[in-house]
C-alpha cells in the first residue's frame, strides 16, 4: 500500500477536508494571514522607501547601509533554511532529471514572458529599445524575480492544509526547491552579462563550482547546530566574509573591479550540508523567529526600493548607468494595468508542469502548477540584486507591485490547489476501497 493510501486510511478526515480539528483549522487561518502579512509588509516598506529619504536627508546613506546589511543577513537566514529543506536520494539522482527539467521550465517560461513583455509592451515602441543589447541584459536580470517559487510559503500552507502525505505535496516540494536553485545558479551568468567576463568573474565562477560540488558531496553531512540562534550566527558570518571580500577587492581594484559574490548560493549550500532530521517538527519558538526574520526581510526589501515619488525621472535617468532606468514614467493607471498583466503571464508560465507526469491525474498536475504560483523571498532577493546595478524607473515599479499583487492572491492559489489535491485523493480512496 502506498504511503498516501496509508495516510488516508489512518487520517481520512484530515486529508479529505472534513476534519473538525481546531488545530488544523487554526494553522490554515494562520497560513493565510502570513501570506497577506507578507504582502502588507512589502507595501509598508515600499511606502517607507518614499518617505524615509526625505525625513533623514544627509543621514539617509548611513541608514541605508545598516538596512542593506540587515537585508543580506535576513536573506542568508532564509536561504539557509531553504537549503535545509533540500533532500534527495543521491543513489537515484537520475530519477530527478525530469523534475529538474520541469522546474527549470517552470522558472524559465515566466521569466522570459515577463522580459519580453517589458521590452515589447511596456517600453514605447518608438524608442525601439529591443535593438539595444544592454537593455536586453538588464531586463532579463530584473525579470528573473518572476521565476522562483516561494518554497517557504508553499510548504507551510500545503502542510497546514493537511496535504503533507499527498503526491502533490511531495512533487511540489522537489520542484519548488529545484526552481529556487535554478534561479540562484542562473544569476551567475546573468551577472557576467552585466559586467563582462573579467578575471573577477572567474573567481566568482570558481567559488560557485566549489560550493555546488561541496553541496553535492557533503549533503546532509555536518551536524552543525541549526536552532535559530546558530543559523542567525551563520548568516551574519556569511555576510561579514563575503561583504569583506567585496570591500577589500574594491579597495585595491576600484568599484568596477570588486568581487561581489551574492549571498544566495553560499547560504543555500550551507543549509544543504547541515544534517537535518526532517521528521522532527521545529518548536513554536523556532517558527516564530523564522517568521519574524521573514517579515523583517519583506519590509527591508520594500525599504530598499529607489525613490520614485516627488523626483525628476529625467534627472534620475541621466545620473543612472542603467539603460532601462531611462524609460519614460507612465501614468499610474497604465502601471496598474501592466502590473495585472505581468501577474497573469508570469503565472501562466508556471503551468509548465501540466505537460509532464502524465501518469497522474490532470487535477493533481494542475494543483502542482498552481501551487508554484507563490512568490516571495527569493524573487524579492533578485529585485534587490537588480537595484544594486542601479536599476530603477517604471520597470522596477511594475515588478515590485506585481510581486505584491501575487502575494495577495496566494491564499486563493493555495486554496484552489488544496481543493484539486483533495478531489484527487477522494478518487484514489474510492478506488482503493473497491480494490
TORKOL-4160 file (C-alpha; in steps of 0.2 Angstrom, whole numbers, padded with zeros to 4 digits, m for minus):
435
<pt num="1" X="0000" Y="0000" Z="0000"/>
<pt num="2" X="0007" Y="0017" Z="m0005"/>
<pt num="3" X="0011" Y="0030" Z="0009"/>
<pt num="4" X="m0003" Y="0041" Z="0003"/>
<pt num="5" X="m0016" Y="0027" Z="0005"/>
<pt num="6" X="m0009" Y="0023" Z="0022"/>
<pt num="7" X="m0011" Y="0041" Z="0027"/>
<pt num="8" X="m0029" Y="0041" Z="0020"/>
<pt num="9" X="m0033" Y="0026" Z="0030"/>
<pt num="10" X="m0027" Y="0032" Z="0046"/>
<pt num="11" X="m0032" Y="0050" Z="0045"/>
<pt num="12" X="m0046" Y="0051" Z="0031"/>
<pt num="13" X="m0054" Y="0067" Z="0038"/>
<pt num="14" X="m0038" Y="0077" Z="0038"/>
<pt num="15" X="m0034" Y="0073" Z="0020"/>
<pt num="16" X="m0052" Y="0074" Z="0013"/>
<pt num="17" X="m0056" Y="0091" Z="0020"/>
<pt num="18" X="m0069" Y="0086" Z="0033"/>
<pt num="19" X="m0058" Y="0087" Z="0048"/>
<pt num="20" X="m0065" Y="0096" Z="0063"/>
<pt num="21" X="m0049" Y="0098" Z="0071"/>
<pt num="22" X="m0047" Y="0115" Z="0078"/>
<pt num="23" X="m0028" Y="0115" Z="0077"/>
<pt num="24" X="m0028" Y="0111" Z="0059"/>
<pt num="25" X="m0041" Y="0125" Z="0056"/>
<pt num="26" X="m0030" Y="0137" Z="0066"/>
<pt num="27" X="m0015" Y="0133" Z="0055"/>
<pt num="28" X="m0024" Y="0136" Z="0039"/>
<pt num="29" X="m0030" Y="0153" Z="0045"/>
<pt num="30" X="m0013" Y="0157" Z="0051"/>
<pt num="31" X="m0005" Y="0152" Z="0035"/>
<pt num="32" X="m0017" Y="0163" Z="0025"/>
<pt num="33" X="m0013" Y="0178" Z="0037"/>
<pt num="34" X="0005" Y="0175" Z="0035"/>
<pt num="35" X="0004" Y="0177" Z="0016"/>
<pt num="36" X="m0007" Y="0193" Z="0017"/>
<pt num="37" X="0005" Y="0200" Z="0031"/>
<pt num="38" X="0020" Y="0197" Z="0019"/>
<pt num="39" X="0011" Y="0207" Z="0006"/>
<pt num="40" X="0006" Y="0221" Z="0018"/>
<pt num="41" X="0024" Y="0222" Z="0025"/>
<pt num="42" X="0031" Y="0223" Z="0007"/>
<pt num="43" X="0019" Y="0238" Z="0004"/>
<pt num="44" X="0024" Y="0246" Z="0020"/>
<pt num="45" X="0042" Y="0245" Z="0016"/>
<pt num="46" X="0038" Y="0252" Z="m0001"/>
<pt num="47" X="0029" Y="0267" Z="0006"/>
<pt num="48" X="0043" Y="0270" Z="0019"/>
<pt num="49" X="0056" Y="0270" Z="0005"/>
<pt num="50" X="0047" Y="0285" Z="m0002"/>
<pt num="51" X="0046" Y="0294" Z="0015"/>
<pt num="52" X="0062" Y="0290" Z="0024"/>
<pt num="53" X="0075" Y="0298" Z="0012"/>
<pt num="54" X="0066" Y="0315" Z="0014"/>
<pt num="55" X="0065" Y="0313" Z="0033"/>
<pt num="56" X="0083" Y="0308" Z="0035"/>
<pt num="57" X="0091" Y="0319" Z="0022"/>
<pt num="58" X="0110" Y="0318" Z="0023"/>
<pt num="59" X="0109" Y="0304" Z="0036"/>
<pt num="60" X="0100" Y="0293" Z="0024"/>
<pt num="61" X="0116" Y="0285" Z="0017"/>
<pt num="62" X="0121" Y="0279" Z="0034"/>
<pt num="63" X="0103" Y="0272" Z="0037"/>
<pt num="64" X="0103" Y="0263" Z="0020"/>
<pt num="65" X="0120" Y="0255" Z="0024"/>
<pt num="66" X="0113" Y="0247" Z="0040"/>
<pt num="67" X="0096" Y="0242" Z="0032"/>
<pt num="68" X="0105" Y="0234" Z="0017"/>
<pt num="69" X="0116" Y="0224" Z="0029"/>
<pt num="70" X="0101" Y="0218" Z="0038"/>
<pt num="71" X="0093" Y="0213" Z="0022"/>
<pt num="72" X="0108" Y="0202" Z="0017"/>
<pt num="73" X="0108" Y="0194" Z="0034"/>
<pt num="74" X="0090" Y="0190" Z="0034"/>
<pt num="75" X="0091" Y="0184" Z="0016"/>
<pt num="76" X="0105" Y="0172" Z="0021"/>
<pt num="77" X="0095" Y="0166" Z="0036"/>
<pt num="78" X="0080" Y="0162" Z="0024"/>
<pt num="79" X="0091" Y="0153" Z="0011"/>
<pt num="80" X="0100" Y="0143" Z="0024"/>
<pt num="81" X="0083" Y="0136" Z="0029"/>
<pt num="82" X="0078" Y="0134" Z="0011"/>
<pt num="83" X="0094" Y="0123" Z="0009"/>
<pt num="84" X="0089" Y="0113" Z="0024"/>
<pt num="85" X="0073" Y="0108" Z="0015"/>
<pt num="86" X="0083" Y="0101" Z="0000"/>
<pt num="87" X="0083" Y="0082" Z="0002"/>
<pt num="88" X="0086" Y="0070" Z="m0012"/>
<pt num="89" X="0092" Y="0052" Z="m0014"/>
<pt num="90" X="0109" Y="0053" Z="m0022"/>
<pt num="91" X="0109" Y="0035" Z="m0026"/>
<pt num="92" X="0094" Y="0038" Z="m0038"/>
<pt num="93" X="0099" Y="0055" Z="m0044"/>
<pt num="94" X="0094" Y="0051" Z="m0062"/>
<pt num="95" X="0076" Y="0050" Z="m0056"/>
<pt num="96" X="0077" Y="0068" Z="m0053"/>
<pt num="97" X="0082" Y="0073" Z="m0070"/>
<pt num="98" X="0064" Y="0076" Z="m0076"/>
<pt num="99" X="0060" Y="0085" Z="m0060"/>
<pt num="100" X="0074" Y="0097" Z="m0063"/>
<pt num="101" X="0070" Y="0100" Z="m0081"/>
<pt num="102" X="0052" Y="0103" Z="m0076"/>
<pt num="103" X="0057" Y="0115" Z="m0063"/>
<pt num="104" X="0069" Y="0124" Z="m0075"/>
<pt num="105" X="0055" Y="0126" Z="m0087"/>
<pt num="106" X="0043" Y="0132" Z="m0074"/>
<pt num="107" X="0056" Y="0145" Z="m0069"/>
<pt num="108" X="0062" Y="0150" Z="m0087"/>
<pt num="109" X="0045" Y="0152" Z="m0095"/>
<pt num="110" X="0038" Y="0166" Z="m0083"/>
<pt num="111" X="0055" Y="0174" Z="m0083"/>
<pt num="112" X="0056" Y="0175" Z="m0102"/>
<pt num="113" X="0037" Y="0180" Z="m0104"/>
<pt num="114" X="0039" Y="0195" Z="m0092"/>
<pt num="115" X="0056" Y="0200" Z="m0100"/>
<pt num="116" X="0048" Y="0200" Z="m0117"/>
<pt num="117" X="0033" Y="0210" Z="m0111"/>
<pt num="118" X="0043" Y="0223" Z="m0103"/>
<pt num="119" X="0053" Y="0226" Z="m0119"/>
<pt num="120" X="0039" Y="0225" Z="m0132"/>
<pt num="121" X="0023" Y="0230" Z="m0122"/>
<pt num="122" X="0029" Y="0242" Z="m0108"/>
<pt num="123" X="0043" Y="0252" Z="m0117"/>
<pt num="124" X="0036" Y="0264" Z="m0130"/>
<pt num="125" X="0038" Y="0256" Z="m0147"/>
<pt num="126" X="0045" Y="0272" Z="m0155"/>
<pt num="127" X="0061" Y="0270" Z="m0144"/>
<pt num="128" X="0065" Y="0253" Z="m0152"/>
<pt num="129" X="0074" Y="0248" Z="m0136"/>
<pt num="130" X="0074" Y="0230" Z="m0142"/>
<pt num="131" X="0089" Y="0235" Z="m0153"/>
<pt num="132" X="0099" Y="0239" Z="m0138"/>
<pt num="133" X="0108" Y="0223" Z="m0131"/>
<pt num="134" X="0112" Y="0232" Z="m0114"/>
<pt num="135" X="0093" Y="0234" Z="m0112"/>
<pt num="136" X="0090" Y="0215" Z="m0115"/>
<pt num="137" X="0104" Y="0211" Z="m0102"/>
<pt num="138" X="0096" Y="0222" Z="m0089"/>
<pt num="139" X="0078" Y="0217" Z="m0092"/>
<pt num="140" X="0082" Y="0199" Z="m0091"/>
<pt num="141" X="0091" Y="0201" Z="m0075"/>
<pt num="142" X="0077" Y="0211" Z="m0067"/>
<pt num="143" X="0063" Y="0200" Z="m0074"/>
<pt num="144" X="0071" Y="0185" Z="m0066"/>
<pt num="145" X="0061" Y="0189" Z="m0050"/>
<pt num="146" X="0046" Y="0181" Z="m0058"/>
<pt num="147" X="0055" Y="0164" Z="m0059"/>
<pt num="148" X="0057" Y="0157" Z="m0042"/>
<pt num="149" X="0043" Y="0149" Z="m0031"/>
<pt num="150" X="0042" Y="0154" Z="m0013"/>
<pt num="151" X="0046" Y="0137" Z="m0006"/>
<pt num="152" X="0043" Y="0143" Z="0012"/>
<pt num="153" X="0026" Y="0150" Z="0010"/>
<pt num="154" X="0021" Y="0135" Z="m0001"/>
<pt num="155" X="0027" Y="0121" Z="0011"/>
<pt num="156" X="0019" Y="0130" Z="0026"/>
<pt num="157" X="0002" Y="0132" Z="0018"/>
<pt num="158" X="0001" Y="0115" Z="0010"/>
<pt num="159" X="0006" Y="0106" Z="0026"/>
<pt num="160" X="m0006" Y="0116" Z="0036"/>
<pt num="161" X="m0020" Y="0111" Z="0024"/>
<pt num="162" X="m0016" Y="0093" Z="0028"/>
<pt num="163" X="m0008" Y="0088" Z="0012"/>
<pt num="164" X="0009" Y="0083" Z="0018"/>
<pt num="165" X="0007" Y="0065" Z="0013"/>
<pt num="166" X="0000" Y="0068" Z="m0005"/>
<pt num="167" X="0009" Y="0066" Z="m0021"/>
<pt num="168" X="0005" Y="0084" Z="m0024"/>
<pt num="169" X="0015" Y="0090" Z="m0009"/>
<pt num="170" X="0029" Y="0078" Z="m0012"/>
<pt num="171" X="0031" Y="0083" Z="m0030"/>
<pt num="172" X="0029" Y="0102" Z="m0027"/>
<pt num="173" X="0042" Y="0101" Z="m0013"/>
<pt num="174" X="0055" Y="0095" Z="m0026"/>
<pt num="175" X="0050" Y="0106" Z="m0040"/>
<pt num="176" X="0050" Y="0122" Z="m0029"/>
<pt num="177" X="0067" Y="0119" Z="m0022"/>
<pt num="178" X="0074" Y="0115" Z="m0039"/>
<pt num="179" X="0067" Y="0131" Z="m0047"/>
<pt num="180" X="0074" Y="0141" Z="m0032"/>
<pt num="181" X="0091" Y="0133" Z="m0035"/>
<pt num="182" X="0090" Y="0136" Z="m0054"/>
<pt num="183" X="0086" Y="0154" Z="m0051"/>
<pt num="184" X="0101" Y="0156" Z="m0039"/>
<pt num="185" X="0113" Y="0147" Z="m0052"/>
<pt num="186" X="0107" Y="0157" Z="m0067"/>
<pt num="187" X="0110" Y="0173" Z="m0058"/>
<pt num="188" X="0129" Y="0170" Z="m0060"/>
<pt num="189" X="0129" Y="0170" Z="m0080"/>
<pt num="190" X="0117" Y="0185" Z="m0079"/>
<pt num="191" X="0129" Y="0195" Z="m0068"/>
<pt num="192" X="0143" Y="0190" Z="m0081"/>
<pt num="193" X="0132" Y="0198" Z="m0095"/>
<pt num="194" X="0130" Y="0213" Z="m0084"/>
<pt num="195" X="0148" Y="0217" Z="m0080"/>
<pt num="196" X="0158" Y="0206" Z="m0093"/>
<pt num="197" X="0170" Y="0192" Z="m0092"/>
<pt num="198" X="0183" Y="0200" Z="m0081"/>
<pt num="199" X="0195" Y="0190" Z="m0070"/>
<pt num="200" X="0184" Y="0193" Z="m0055"/>
<pt num="201" X="0170" Y="0183" Z="m0063"/>
<pt num="202" X="0182" Y="0168" Z="m0065"/>
<pt num="203" X="0184" Y="0169" Z="m0046"/>
<pt num="204" X="0165" Y="0170" Z="m0044"/>
<pt num="205" X="0163" Y="0155" Z="m0055"/>
<pt num="206" X="0176" Y="0145" Z="m0046"/>
<pt num="207" X="0168" Y="0149" Z="m0030"/>
<pt num="208" X="0151" Y="0144" Z="m0037"/>
<pt num="209" X="0158" Y="0127" Z="m0044"/>
<pt num="210" X="0166" Y="0123" Z="m0027"/>
<pt num="211" X="0151" Y="0127" Z="m0017"/>
<pt num="212" X="0140" Y="0116" Z="m0029"/>
<pt num="213" X="0152" Y="0102" Z="m0028"/>
<pt num="214" X="0153" Y="0104" Z="m0009"/>
<pt num="215" X="0134" Y="0104" Z="m0008"/>
<pt num="216" X="0133" Y="0088" Z="m0018"/>
<pt num="217" X="0147" Y="0078" Z="m0009"/>
<pt num="218" X="0143" Y="0083" Z="0009"/>
<pt num="219" X="0124" Y="0085" Z="0008"/>
<pt num="220" X="0116" Y="0082" Z="0025"/>
<pt num="221" X="0133" Y="0078" Z="0032"/>
<pt num="222" X="0138" Y="0090" Z="0045"/>
<pt num="223" X="0130" Y="0091" Z="0062"/>
<pt num="224" X="0130" Y="0109" Z="0064"/>
<pt num="225" X="0118" Y="0117" Z="0076"/>
<pt num="226" X="0103" Y="0123" Z="0067"/>
<pt num="227" X="0092" Y="0132" Z="0080"/>
<pt num="228" X="0088" Y="0150" Z="0075"/>
<pt num="229" X="0102" Y="0157" Z="0085"/>
<pt num="230" X="0115" Y="0146" Z="0076"/>
<pt num="231" X="0108" Y="0150" Z="0059"/>
<pt num="232" X="0107" Y="0168" Z="0063"/>
<pt num="233" X="0126" Y="0167" Z="0068"/>
<pt num="234" X="0130" Y="0158" Z="0052"/>
<pt num="235" X="0120" Y="0172" Z="0042"/>
<pt num="236" X="0130" Y="0186" Z="0050"/>
<pt num="237" X="0146" Y="0176" Z="0047"/>
<pt num="238" X="0142" Y="0174" Z="0029"/>
<pt num="239" X="0138" Y="0192" Z="0027"/>
<pt num="240" X="0154" Y="0198" Z="0035"/>
<pt num="241" X="0165" Y="0186" Z="0025"/>
<pt num="242" X="0158" Y="0190" Z="0008"/>
<pt num="243" X="0155" Y="0208" Z="0011"/>
<pt num="244" X="0173" Y="0209" Z="0017"/>
<pt num="245" X="0179" Y="0201" Z="0001"/>
<pt num="246" X="0169" Y="0214" Z="m0009"/>
<pt num="247" X="0176" Y="0229" Z="0002"/>
<pt num="248" X="0194" Y="0223" Z="0001"/>
<pt num="249" X="0193" Y="0220" Z="m0018"/>
<pt num="250" X="0185" Y="0237" Z="m0021"/>
<pt num="251" X="0199" Y="0245" Z="m0011"/>
<pt num="252" X="0213" Y="0238" Z="m0022"/>
<pt num="253" X="0204" Y="0237" Z="m0039"/>
<pt num="254" X="0190" Y="0250" Z="m0038"/>
<pt num="255" X="0171" Y="0248" Z="m0038"/>
<pt num="256" X="0171" Y="0241" Z="m0055"/>
<pt num="257" X="0184" Y="0228" Z="m0050"/>
<pt num="258" X="0176" Y="0222" Z="m0034"/>
<pt num="259" X="0172" Y="0203" Z="m0031"/>
<pt num="260" X="0154" Y="0203" Z="m0027"/>
<pt num="261" X="0148" Y="0185" Z="m0023"/>
<pt num="262" X="0130" Y="0185" Z="m0020"/>
<pt num="263" X="0125" Y="0178" Z="m0003"/>
<pt num="264" X="0111" Y="0167" Z="m0011"/>
<pt num="265" X="0121" Y="0152" Z="m0016"/>
<pt num="266" X="0133" Y="0151" Z="m0001"/>
<pt num="267" X="0119" Y="0152" Z="0011"/>
<pt num="268" X="0109" Y="0139" Z="0002"/>
<pt num="269" X="0124" Y="0127" Z="0001"/>
<pt num="270" X="0127" Y="0129" Z="0020"/>
<pt num="271" X="0109" Y="0124" Z="0023"/>
<pt num="272" X="0111" Y="0109" Z="0011"/>
<pt num="273" X="0126" Y="0102" Z="0020"/>
<pt num="274" X="0118" Y="0104" Z="0038"/>
<pt num="275" X="0112" Y="0087" Z="0045"/>
<pt num="276" X="0093" Y="0090" Z="0047"/>
<pt num="277" X="0080" Y="0077" Z="0053"/>
<pt num="278" X="0065" Y="0082" Z="0043"/>
<pt num="279" X="0054" Y="0071" Z="0053"/>
<pt num="280" X="0056" Y="0082" Z="0068"/>
<pt num="281" X="0045" Y="0097" Z="0068"/>
<pt num="282" X="0053" Y="0113" Z="0074"/>
<pt num="283" X="0046" Y="0120" Z="0090"/>
<pt num="284" X="0035" Y="0136" Z="0091"/>
<pt num="285" X="0049" Y="0147" Z="0096"/>
<pt num="286" X="0059" Y="0142" Z="0081"/>
<pt num="287" X="0045" Y="0145" Z="0069"/>
<pt num="288" X="0041" Y="0162" Z="0077"/>
<pt num="289" X="0059" Y="0168" Z="0075"/>
<pt num="290" X="0060" Y="0162" Z="0057"/>
<pt num="291" X="0043" Y="0171" Z="0053"/>
<pt num="292" X="0049" Y="0187" Z="0061"/>
<pt num="293" X="0065" Y="0187" Z="0051"/>
<pt num="294" X="0055" Y="0184" Z="0035"/>
<pt num="295" X="0044" Y="0198" Z="0040"/>
<pt num="296" X="0059" Y="0209" Z="0043"/>
<pt num="297" X="0066" Y="0204" Z="0026"/>
<pt num="298" X="0050" Y="0209" Z="0017"/>
<pt num="299" X="0050" Y="0226" Z="0025"/>
<pt num="300" X="0068" Y="0229" Z="0021"/>
<pt num="301" X="0065" Y="0224" Z="0003"/>
<pt num="302" X="0052" Y="0237" Z="0001"/>
<pt num="303" X="0063" Y="0249" Z="0010"/>
<pt num="304" X="0077" Y="0246" Z="m0002"/>
<pt num="305" X="0067" Y="0252" Z="m0017"/>
<pt num="306" X="0073" Y="0268" Z="m0025"/>
<pt num="307" X="0064" Y="0284" Z="m0023"/>
<pt num="308" X="0051" Y="0287" Z="m0037"/>
<pt num="309" X="0039" Y="0299" Z="m0029"/>
<pt num="310" X="0042" Y="0318" Z="m0030"/>
<pt num="311" X="0058" Y="0316" Z="m0040"/>
<pt num="312" X="0063" Y="0321" Z="m0058"/>
<pt num="313" X="0064" Y="0305" Z="m0068"/>
<pt num="314" X="0074" Y="0314" Z="m0081"/>
<pt num="315" X="0087" Y="0319" Z="m0069"/>
<pt num="316" X="0087" Y="0301" Z="m0061"/>
<pt num="317" X="0090" Y="0293" Z="m0078"/>
<pt num="318" X="0104" Y="0305" Z="m0083"/>
<pt num="319" X="0113" Y="0300" Z="m0066"/>
<pt num="320" X="0110" Y="0281" Z="m0068"/>
<pt num="321" X="0121" Y="0270" Z="m0078"/>
<pt num="322" X="0106" Y="0258" Z="m0081"/>
<pt num="323" X="0098" Y="0259" Z="m0098"/>
<pt num="324" X="0081" Y="0253" Z="m0093"/>
<pt num="325" X="0080" Y="0267" Z="m0080"/>
<pt num="326" X="0079" Y="0279" Z="m0095"/>
<pt num="327" X="0062" Y="0273" Z="m0100"/>
<pt num="328" X="0049" Y="0287" Z="m0098"/>
<pt num="329" X="0037" Y="0286" Z="m0082"/>
<pt num="330" X="0019" Y="0280" Z="m0086"/>
<pt num="331" X="0003" Y="0286" Z="m0078"/>
<pt num="332" X="m0002" Y="0276" Z="m0063"/>
<pt num="333" X="m0017" Y="0269" Z="m0071"/>
<pt num="334" X="m0007" Y="0262" Z="m0085"/>
<pt num="335" X="0006" Y="0255" Z="m0072"/>
<pt num="336" X="m0009" Y="0246" Z="m0063"/>
<pt num="337" X="m0014" Y="0238" Z="m0080"/>
<pt num="338" X="0004" Y="0232" Z="m0083"/>
<pt num="339" X="0005" Y="0225" Z="m0065"/>
<pt num="340" X="m0011" Y="0215" Z="m0068"/>
<pt num="341" X="m0005" Y="0208" Z="m0085"/>
<pt num="342" X="0013" Y="0204" Z="m0079"/>
<pt num="343" X="0005" Y="0194" Z="m0064"/>
<pt num="344" X="m0006" Y="0184" Z="m0076"/>
<pt num="345" X="0008" Y="0180" Z="m0089"/>
<pt num="346" X="0021" Y="0176" Z="m0075"/>
<pt num="347" X="0008" Y="0163" Z="m0068"/>
<pt num="348" X="0003" Y="0156" Z="m0084"/>
<pt num="349" X="0021" Y="0151" Z="m0087"/>
<pt num="350" X="0021" Y="0141" Z="m0070"/>
<pt num="351" X="0008" Y="0129" Z="m0079"/>
<pt num="352" X="0023" Y="0121" Z="m0087"/>
<pt num="353" X="0022" Y="0105" Z="m0076"/>
<pt num="354" X="0005" Y="0101" Z="m0084"/>
<pt num="355" X="0014" Y="0094" Z="m0099"/>
<pt num="356" X="0023" Y="0081" Z="m0088"/>
<pt num="357" X="0019" Y="0067" Z="m0076"/>
<pt num="358" X="0005" Y="0060" Z="m0087"/>
<pt num="359" X="0004" Y="0045" Z="m0076"/>
<pt num="360" X="m0005" Y="0057" Z="m0063"/>
<pt num="361" X="m0022" Y="0065" Z="m0065"/>
<pt num="362" X="m0024" Y="0082" Z="m0073"/>
<pt num="363" X="m0031" Y="0089" Z="m0057"/>
<pt num="364" X="m0015" Y="0084" Z="m0047"/>
<pt num="365" X="m0004" Y="0091" Z="m0061"/>
<pt num="366" X="m0014" Y="0107" Z="m0061"/>
<pt num="367" X="m0013" Y="0108" Z="m0041"/>
<pt num="368" X="0006" Y="0107" Z="m0043"/>
<pt num="369" X="0007" Y="0120" Z="m0056"/>
<pt num="370" X="m0005" Y="0132" Z="m0046"/>
<pt num="371" X="0004" Y="0129" Z="m0030"/>
<pt num="372" X="0020" Y="0135" Z="m0039"/>
<pt num="373" X="0012" Y="0152" Z="m0042"/>
<pt num="374" X="0018" Y="0158" Z="m0025"/>
<pt num="375" X="0032" Y="0170" Z="m0025"/>
<pt num="376" X="0041" Y="0178" Z="m0011"/>
<pt num="377" X="0058" Y="0179" Z="m0003"/>
<pt num="378" X="0070" Y="0173" Z="m0017"/>
<pt num="379" X="0061" Y="0184" Z="m0030"/>
<pt num="380" X="0062" Y="0199" Z="m0019"/>
<pt num="381" X="0081" Y="0195" Z="m0017"/>
<pt num="382" X="0083" Y="0196" Z="m0036"/>
<pt num="383" X="0075" Y="0213" Z="m0036"/>
<pt num="384" X="0087" Y="0219" Z="m0023"/>
<pt num="385" X="0102" Y="0212" Z="m0033"/>
<pt num="386" X="0094" Y="0222" Z="m0048"/>
<pt num="387" X="0094" Y="0238" Z="m0038"/>
<pt num="388" X="0112" Y="0235" Z="m0034"/>
<pt num="389" X="0115" Y="0238" Z="m0053"/>
<pt num="390" X="0107" Y="0255" Z="m0051"/>
<pt num="391" X="0091" Y="0249" Z="m0060"/>
<pt num="392" X="0076" Y="0260" Z="m0056"/>
<pt num="393" X="0061" Y="0268" Z="m0065"/>
<pt num="394" X="0045" Y="0261" Z="m0072"/>
<pt num="395" X="0050" Y="0243" Z="m0074"/>
<pt num="396" X="0056" Y="0241" Z="m0057"/>
<pt num="397" X="0040" Y="0249" Z="m0050"/>
<pt num="398" X="0029" Y="0236" Z="m0060"/>
<pt num="399" X="0040" Y="0222" Z="m0054"/>
<pt num="400" X="0038" Y="0227" Z="m0036"/>
<pt num="401" X="0019" Y="0230" Z="m0037"/>
<pt num="402" X="0017" Y="0213" Z="m0047"/>
<pt num="403" X="0025" Y="0204" Z="m0033"/>
<pt num="404" X="0014" Y="0212" Z="m0020"/>
<pt num="405" X="m0002" Y="0208" Z="m0030"/>
<pt num="406" X="0004" Y="0190" Z="m0032"/>
<pt num="407" X="0006" Y="0189" Z="m0013"/>
<pt num="408" X="m0011" Y="0195" Z="m0011"/>
<pt num="409" X="m0018" Y="0181" Z="m0022"/>
<pt num="410" X="m0008" Y="0167" Z="m0014"/>
<pt num="411" X="m0021" Y="0162" Z="m0002"/>
<pt num="412" X="m0033" Y="0159" Z="m0017"/>
<pt num="413" X="m0020" Y="0150" Z="m0026"/>
<pt num="414" X="m0016" Y="0138" Z="m0012"/>
<pt num="415" X="m0034" Y="0136" Z="m0008"/>
<pt num="416" X="m0038" Y="0130" Z="m0026"/>
<pt num="417" X="m0023" Y="0119" Z="m0026"/>
<pt num="418" X="m0029" Y="0111" Z="m0010"/>
<pt num="419" X="m0046" Y="0108" Z="m0017"/>
<pt num="420" X="m0039" Y="0100" Z="m0033"/>
<pt num="421" X="m0027" Y="0089" Z="m0022"/>
<pt num="422" X="m0041" Y="0083" Z="m0011"/>
<pt num="423" X="m0053" Y="0079" Z="m0025"/>
<pt num="424" X="m0039" Y="0068" Z="m0032"/>
<pt num="425" X="m0037" Y="0060" Z="m0015"/>
<pt num="426" X="m0055" Y="0056" Z="m0014"/>
<pt num="427" X="m0055" Y="0047" Z="m0031"/>
<pt num="428" X="m0039" Y="0037" Z="m0025"/>
<pt num="429" X="m0048" Y="0032" Z="m0009"/>
<pt num="430" X="m0063" Y="0026" Z="m0018"/>
<pt num="431" X="m0053" Y="0016" Z="m0030"/>
<pt num="432" X="m0043" Y="0008" Z="m0016"/>
<pt num="433" X="m0059" Y="0004" Z="m0006"/>
<pt num="434" X="m0066" Y="m0005" Z="m0021"/>
<pt num="435" X="m0050" Y="m0014" Z="m0024"/>
